[in-house]
């Protein structure tokens, strides 16, 4: 914007003014192309160190890759063994799997020799042990989720399995009906803890609170528990083959002993779970008593 000449005549004096400052006027603001581009730029901010306003072009941080967060290291083998409950459940699974795989390999031969069924009938009956295992796994999962006691659920089922194995050896072969019923019950009580330990228990221990959110221990813990159980799966049929010539009663005594040992290895974890339940019940009872006392005082 240009200003023309302003002629001011006063007292016969003619002045030609070319600048607004000559008459105490502020000059007009001229918008340059750079300022217009700054106004249109959404990334322009007004900030200075001393609090005054100035124009500074900010840099979009999304244009630069962010540094990846530091990932936790995978847990070591010894570190996984130090997680509370890993050793106990591993040894428990060893003996539980010993019983389960002994039935898997030697049950048809036992039915043929003791119950005197044919090979086909013995094969069909032996599948009922696995059917009971399906039911036992579902039942163990439901009970442990409802009570929150994984070890207690496994221990109770193993304790009940010991007398059921004894009964099956003595009265389970008296007829087809008793054989079917005892096989399903024994399969549920033996395979229920086995299924629970290899699934829910392994997941719980692999994400234990002592790991502080490190999820890289799950595979190691699962491998330790299942691998230890596989030792029992190999020992069970081997021991049954060595003991069976002395009599099938001795084979069942070996299986009952394995069940009892599995329970003993879980005793410390079961004690902690029961102690936690008692403490929770005591806290709830104390809070209810305090609430009742407060209500009585308010009424007075």
PyMOL commands that set and color helices and strands:
alter all, ss='L'
color gray80, all
select helices_A, chain A and resi 20-23+33-40+61-63+77-81+86-115+119-147+150-171+176-206+209-211+215-246+248-265+267-299
alter helices_A, ss='H'
color red, helices_A
select strands_A, chain A and resi 6-10+13-17+44-46+55-57
alter strands_A, ss='S'
color yellow, strands_A
deselect
rebuild
show_as cartoon
